[in-house]
């Protein structure tokens, strides 16, 4: 057996130790590389999980927006955007009808859907650790997303043709509506004063007259939404009225007609109205709006103007009995409750009103030319029952048209508990056509034409309204 020198054994041992140390070092390098790869994979997995969370939030936002649009469509927003020239019956532009709560819900939902996620990476590129660290720490799957949108339950808008609107002013919104109205009426009156010997022969006076009345009313209405279902309105009119009576008395030797003219102007009767939407309604469902109107007596009463009488007007023995000035108001306080209904069914909206007006009677007297007051006792104007019905149709996003019929039944006037002689029930019937056009997002032009269908109704009525919302 051959024995190696001691130095050879030491060299061999050193070489073996060196080889073993190299193997251990290589193994440690491999382990460190593996750990780094695992850490990288974990960071990539965390980034992908956060991306999935962002996508889930976007999907939830899109679902909320889709649900909001579906409910808005069901509640008649399509008709609102297509009808009334972008204007509702209260004078509000399209978009102003949405409740502030709904607008706030839209603002809460929209940014999360439109804002890009901080950790979004290009397709096919793996995010690094710095991009993963920029992810919001609060982005967890259990976090609530946005706020549920509030459904707009207001009725669809139509071109206004009646005095009482059906769509209320949104909360904290002011509508200023300047308006102007022209009314003209003409009627013939025949008076026979005498006696007959035989049915074909009259001995006495035949008086034929024609009365023409023109009334111009200009004013402004203020409407303010106290809540989304409650609004308050104040209407202040200014009235200018002229009256021409053309008469010719036969058997008196008159060769020409005589004309008696009078006019008057001043503030009319100020009105205050409170309206409340009773239900939410919906497509093919009724909307109901209850309202209560109080009419003041700020205008000049027919009993305050001077009449063409010298000693008495009751027997009409002196003068014509006609007023020398025209009144601008009724002279009586009145209360007027009513109910407005709307029924939307694509592509039209049906609407109407039921109302009752009661005037509070009081003692009155006539003023003669010499300033003497001729007492008439307690005068009670007749109550008025009214109803109307109409239909609105949208032409495009800015224009719409409405057509309707309005009727009022006026009961006889009483004096000292007895019906005034010659006072009978009167029926006023008017056919109305209205147009609406949106001039701007906050201003709309409304125009309506009324034609009298009964003898007691004004022959022609033209109304122009320009509601502006603030």
C-alpha positions in Angstrom: 0.0 0.0 0.0 1.4 3.3 -1.0 1.2 6.2 1.4 0.8 9.8 0.2 2.7 12.5 1.7 1.0 14.6 4.3 1.1 17.7 2.2 -0.7 15.9 -0.6 -3.4 14.9 1.8 -3.9 18.5 2.9 -4.1 19.7 -0.7 -6.7 17.1 -1.5 -8.7 18.0 1.6 -8.5 21.7 0.7 -9.7 21.0 -2.8 -12.6 18.9 -1.5 -13.6 21.6 1.0 -13.4 24.2 -1.8 -15.6 22.1 -4.1 -18.1 21.6 -1.3 -18.2 25.3 -0.4 -18.8 26.2 -4.1 -21.7 23.7 -4.2 -23.2 25.2 -1.1 -22.8 28.7 -2.4 -24.4 27.8 -5.7 -27.3 26.2 -3.8 -27.8 29.3 -1.7 -27.8 31.5 -4.9 -30.5 29.2 -6.4 -32.6 29.5 -3.3 -32.3 33.3 -3.2 -33.3 33.5 -6.9 -36.3 31.2 -6.2 -37.4 33.4 -3.3 -37.2 36.5 -5.5 -39.2 34.8 -8.2 -41.9 33.8 -5.7 -42.0 37.4 -4.3 -42.4 38.7 -7.9 -45.2 36.2 -8.5 -46.9 37.2 -5.3 -46.7 40.9 -6.2 -48.1 40.2 -9.7 -50.9 38.1 -8.1 -51.8 41.0 -5.7 -51.8 43.4 -8.6 -54.1 41.2 -10.6 -56.4 40.8 -7.6 -56.6 44.6 -7.2 -57.3 45.0 -10.9 -60.2 42.5 -10.5 -61.5 44.6 -7.6 -61.5 47.7 -9.8 -63.3 45.9 -12.6 -65.9 44.7 -10.1 -66.5 48.3 -9.0 -66.8 49.5 -12.6 -69.3 46.7 -13.3 -71.3 47.6 -10.2 -71.3 51.3 -11.3 -72.5 50.4 -14.8 -75.2 48.2 -13.4 -76.3 51.1 -11.1 -76.4 53.5 -14.1 -78.3 51.1 -16.2 -80.9 50.6 -13.4 -81.2 54.4 -13.0 -81.8 54.9 -16.7 -84.3 52.1 -16.8 -86.3 53.7 -13.9 -86.1 57.1 -15.4 -87.4 55.8 -18.7 -90.2 54.1 -16.9 -91.2 57.2 -15.0 -91.6 59.2 -18.2 -88.2 60.9 -18.7 -88.4 60.0 -22.4 -91.5 62.0 -22.7 -89.9 64.9 -20.8 -86.9 65.0 -23.2 -89.1 64.8 -26.3 -91.9 67.0 -25.2 -92.8 70.6 -24.3 -89.8 71.9 -26.1 -87.7 70.7 -23.3 -90.1 72.6 -21.0 -92.6 71.3 -18.4 -95.9 72.9 -17.6 -94.4 74.9 -14.9 -91.9 76.4 -17.3 -88.8 74.4 -16.4 -86.3 73.2 -19.0 -85.5 69.6 -19.6 -83.0 68.4 -16.9 -84.2 71.0 -14.4 -87.0 68.6 -13.6 -84.7 66.0 -12.1 -84.7 66.2 -8.3 -81.5 67.5 -6.6 -81.2 64.1 -4.9 -81.1 62.3 -8.2 -78.5 64.8 -9.5 -76.4 64.1 -6.5 -76.7 60.4 -7.0 -75.6 60.8 -10.6 -72.5 62.8 -9.4 -71.7 60.0 -6.9 -71.9 57.3 -9.4 -70.5 58.8 -12.6 -66.9 59.6 -11.4 -66.2 56.1 -10.3 -67.3 54.7 -13.7 -65.4 57.3 -15.8 -62.2 57.6 -13.7 -59.4 55.1 -14.8 -58.0 52.8 -12.1 -54.6 53.7 -10.8 -53.3 50.1 -11.2 -54.5 49.6 -14.8 -51.7 48.2 -16.9 -51.4 47.8 -20.7 -52.6 44.5 -22.1 -49.9 41.9 -22.0 -47.6 43.9 -19.6 -47.0 42.6 -16.1 -47.3 45.3 -13.5 -44.2 45.9 -11.3 -44.0 46.5 -7.6 -44.2 50.3 -7.9 -47.5 50.2 -9.8 -48.9 47.7 -7.4 -47.9 50.0 -4.5 -50.0 52.8 -6.0 -53.2 50.9 -5.7 -55.6 52.4 -3.1 -55.5 50.5 0.1 -59.2 50.9 0.6 -60.0 49.1 -2.6 -61.6 45.9 -1.2 -64.3 43.8 -2.6 -66.6 44.5 0.5 -66.5 48.3 0.0 -70.0 49.8 -0.9 -70.1 51.4 -4.3 -71.7 54.8 -4.9 -75.2 55.8 -3.9 -78.5 54.4 -5.1 -80.0 56.8 -7.6 -83.3 58.6 -6.8 -86.1 58.0 -9.2 -87.7 61.1 -10.7 -91.4 60.6 -10.0 -92.6 63.9 -11.6 -95.2 63.7 -14.4 -94.1 64.2 -18.0 -94.2 67.7 -19.3 -96.7 69.1 -21.8 -97.3 72.4 -23.5 -99.4 74.4 -21.0 -102.9 75.6 -22.0 -104.7 75.9 -18.7 -104.0 78.1 -15.7 -103.1 75.3 -13.4 -99.9 73.4 -14.3 -99.5 69.7 -13.6 -95.7 69.4 -13.2 -94.5 71.0 -10.0 -91.3 73.0 -9.5 -88.4 71.0 -8.1 -87.1 71.7 -4.6 -85.2 75.0 -4.1 -85.9 76.1 -7.7 -87.5 79.4 -8.6 -89.5 79.9 -11.7 -90.3 83.5 -12.9 -93.0 83.5 -15.6 -93.9 86.8 -17.3 -97.2 86.5 -19.2 -99.5 88.5 -21.4 -103.1 87.8 -22.3 -105.4 89.3 -24.9 -109.2 88.7 -24.7 -111.9 90.0 -26.9 -115.7 89.6 -26.7 -118.7 91.0 -28.6 -122.4 90.4 -28.0 -125.6 91.9 -29.1 -128.3 93.0 -26.7 -132.0 93.6 -27.5 -134.3 95.5 -25.0 -138.1 95.8 -25.5 -139.8 98.3 -23.3 -143.6 98.6 -24.0 -146.7 96.5 -24.2 -148.5 94.6 -26.9 -152.1 95.0 -28.1 -152.0 91.9 -30.1 -149.1 89.4 -30.4 -147.9 91.0 -33.6 -148.0 94.7 -32.5 -145.7 96.3 -29.9 -146.1 99.8 -28.6 -143.1 101.1 -26.8 -139.3 101.3 -27.2 -137.0 98.9 -29.0 -133.3 99.3 -28.0 -130.7 97.3 -29.9 -127.1 97.6 -28.7 -123.8 95.9 -29.4 -121.2 95.6 -26.6 -117.5 95.1 -27.4 -115.0 94.4 -24.6 -111.2 94.2 -24.9 -109.1 93.1 -22.0 -105.3 93.2 -21.9 -103.7 91.4 -18.9 -100.0 91.5 -18.2 -98.2 90.2 -15.1 -95.7 87.9 -13.6 -96.0 84.6 -11.7 -93.5 83.4 -9.2 -93.3 79.7 -8.4 -90.9 78.1 -5.8 -90.4 74.5 -5.0 -90.6 74.0 -1.2 -90.0 70.2 -1.7 -90.0 67.9 -4.7 -93.8 67.5 -4.3 -94.9 70.9 -2.9 -94.7 74.3 -4.5 -96.0 77.8 -3.8 -97.1 80.3 -6.4 -97.9 84.1 -6.4 -99.5 85.7 -9.4 -99.6 89.5 -9.8 -101.6 90.8 -12.8 -102.0 94.2 -14.3 -105.3 94.8 -16.2 -106.3 97.2 -18.9 -109.9 96.9 -20.1 -112.0 98.9 -22.6 -115.7 98.7 -23.2 -117.6 100.1 -26.2 -121.4 100.1 -26.3 -122.9 100.9 -29.7 -126.7 101.6 -29.5 -129.4 102.9 -31.7 -132.9 103.6 -30.4 -135.7 103.0 -33.0 -138.9 105.1 -32.8 -137.1 108.0 -31.1 -136.0 109.8 -34.3 -132.3 108.8 -33.9 -130.6 108.8 -37.2 -127.2 107.3 -36.2 -125.8 105.0 -33.6 -124.4 106.4 -30.4 -121.2 105.1 -28.8 -120.5 105.0 -25.1 -116.9 104.1 -24.3 -115.2 103.5 -21.0 -111.8 102.1 -19.9 -109.9 101.3 -16.8 -106.5 100.0 -15.8 -104.7 99.0 -12.6 -103.5 96.1 -10.6 -105.8 93.1 -10.7 -106.6 90.5 -8.1 -103.4 89.0 -6.7 -103.6 85.2 -6.4 -101.7 82.7 -4.2 -101.7 79.0 -4.8 -100.3 75.9 -3.0 -99.9 72.7 -5.0 -99.0 69.2 -3.8 -98.4 66.0 -5.8 -100.4 63.2 -4.2 -98.8 60.1 -5.7 -95.8 59.0 -7.8 -97.6 57.7 -10.8 -95.8 56.2 -13.8 -96.3 55.1 -17.4 -99.9 54.2 -17.9 -100.6 55.3 -14.4 -102.4 58.5 -13.2 -100.6 61.4 -11.5 -102.7 63.5 -9.1 -101.9 67.1 -8.0 -104.1 68.7 -5.4 -104.1 72.5 -5.2 -105.7 75.4 -3.3 -105.9 78.9 -4.7 -106.8 82.1 -2.7 -107.9 85.1 -4.7 -107.6 88.5 -3.1 -109.6 91.7 -3.9 -106.7 94.0 -4.7 -108.2 95.1 -8.1 -110.8 97.8 -8.5 -114.3 96.4 -7.9 -117.2 96.9 -10.3 -118.9 98.6 -7.3 -116.1 101.1 -6.8 -116.3 102.7 -10.3 -118.7 105.6 -11.0 -121.8 104.7 -12.9 -123.8 106.9 -15.4 -126.7 107.5 -13.0 -127.9 110.7 -11.5 -130.5 109.8 -8.9 -130.8 106.0 -9.1 -129.5 103.1 -11.0 -131.8 100.4 -9.7 -134.9 101.6 -11.7 -132.6 103.0 -14.4 -134.7 106.1 -14.7 -131.8 108.5 -15.3 -128.7 107.9 -17.3 -127.6 104.7 -19.0 -126.6 102.7 -15.9 -123.3 101.9 -17.5 -120.0 102.4 -15.7 -117.8 105.4 -16.6 -114.7 103.3 -15.8 -114.0 99.6 -16.2 -113.1 97.5 -13.1 -109.8 95.5 -12.9 -111.0 93.0 -10.3 -114.1 91.1 -9.0 -114.2 92.9 -5.7 -114.7 89.7 -3.7 -112.3 87.4 -1.8 -112.5 83.8 -3.2 -111.1 80.4 -2.5 -110.6 77.8 -5.2 -109.7 74.2 -4.5 -109.1 71.8 -7.3 -107.5 68.5 -8.5 -105.2 68.1 -11.6 -104.6 64.7 -13.1 -102.2 63.5 -15.8 -102.1 60.1 -17.6 -99.0 59.4 -19.7 -99.3 56.8 -22.4 -96.8 56.8 -25.2 -96.7 58.9 -27.3 -99.3 61.3 -25.8 -100.2 62.6 -22.3 -103.8 63.2 -21.3 -104.5 65.8 -18.6 -107.3 67.8 -17.0 -108.6 69.6 -14.0 -111.6 69.6 -11.6 -112.2 72.8 -9.6 -114.7 74.7 -7.5 -114.6 78.5 -6.8 -116.5 80.1 -3.9 -116.6 83.9 -3.4 -117.3 85.4 -0.1 -120.3 87.8 -0.3 -120.5 91.2 1.4 -122.5 94.4 1.5 -122.1 96.5 -1.6 -123.3 99.8 -3.0 -123.2 101.7 -6.3 -121.4 105.1 -6.7 -123.5 107.6 -8.7 -122.2 110.6 -10.7 -122.8 113.1 -7.8 -120.9 110.8 -5.4 -124.0 109.4 -3.7 -123.8 105.7 -2.6 -126.8 103.6 -3.5 -127.0 100.6 -1.2 -127.5 97.2 -2.8 -127.5 95.1 0.4 -125.6 91.9 0.7 -124.4 90.6 -2.7 -123.3 87.0 -3.1 -121.6 86.1 -6.4 -122.5 82.7 -7.8 -120.2 79.8 -7.3 -118.2 78.4 -10.2 -117.8 74.7 -11.1 -115.1 74.1 -13.7 -113.4 71.2 -15.5 -111.2 70.8 -18.5 -109.4 68.1 -20.4 -106.6 68.1 -22.9 -104.0 66.1 -24.7 -100.2 66.9 -25.2 -98.0 65.5 -28.0 -94.2 66.0 -28.4 -93.0 67.0 -31.9 -89.3 66.9 -31.2 -86.8 67.6 -28.4 -87.7 71.3 -28.3 -91.3 71.6 -29.5 -94.7 70.2 -28.5 -98.4 70.9 -29.0 -101.4 70.6 -26.8 -105.2 70.8 -27.5 -107.9 70.9 -24.9 -111.4 72.1 -23.8 -112.2 74.2 -20.8 -115.7 74.7 -19.3 -117.0 76.7 -16.4 -120.5 76.7 -15.0 -121.4 80.0 -13.2 -124.4 79.9 -10.8 -126.7 82.9 -10.5 -125.9 85.9 -8.3 -128.0 86.5 -5.2 -128.8 89.8 -3.5 -130.1 89.8 0.1 -130.7 86.1 -0.1 -132.7 86.3 -3.3 -131.6 85.6 -6.9 -131.0 88.8 -8.8 -133.6 89.5 -11.4 -132.2 88.5 -14.8 -129.3 86.5 -13.3 -129.2 83.0 -14.7 -126.8 80.2 -14.9 -124.0 80.8 -17.5 -121.8 78.3 -19.2 -118.4 79.3 -20.5 -116.8 76.9 -23.1 -113.4 77.4 -24.7 -111.4 75.4 -27.2 -107.7 75.8 -26.6 -104.6 75.0 -28.7 -101.1 75.5 -27.2 -97.6 75.4 -28.5 -94.3 75.2 -26.6 -90.7 75.8 -27.8 -87.5 75.7 -25.7 -85.4 78.8 -26.3 -82.6 77.8 -24.0 -82.0 75.2 -21.3 -83.7 77.6 -18.7 -86.2 79.5 -20.9 -89.2 78.3 -22.8 -91.8 80.1 -25.0 -95.5 79.0 -24.5 -98.3 80.3 -26.7 -102.0 79.3 -26.6 -105.1 80.3 -28.6 -108.6 80.1 -27.1 -111.9 80.2 -29.1 -115.2 80.8 -27.3 -117.8 78.1 -28.0 -120.7 79.7 -26.1 -122.2 83.2 -26.3 -121.1 84.1 -22.7 -117.4 83.2 -23.5 -114.9 85.7 -24.9 -114.7 85.2 -28.6 -110.9 85.1 -28.7 -108.2 84.6 -26.1 -104.4 84.8 -26.8 -101.9 83.9 -24.0 -98.1 84.2 -24.1 -95.9 82.8 -21.3 -92.1 82.9 -21.0 -91.1 80.8 -17.9 -87.5 81.1 -16.7 -86.0 78.9 -14.1 -83.3 79.9 -11.6 
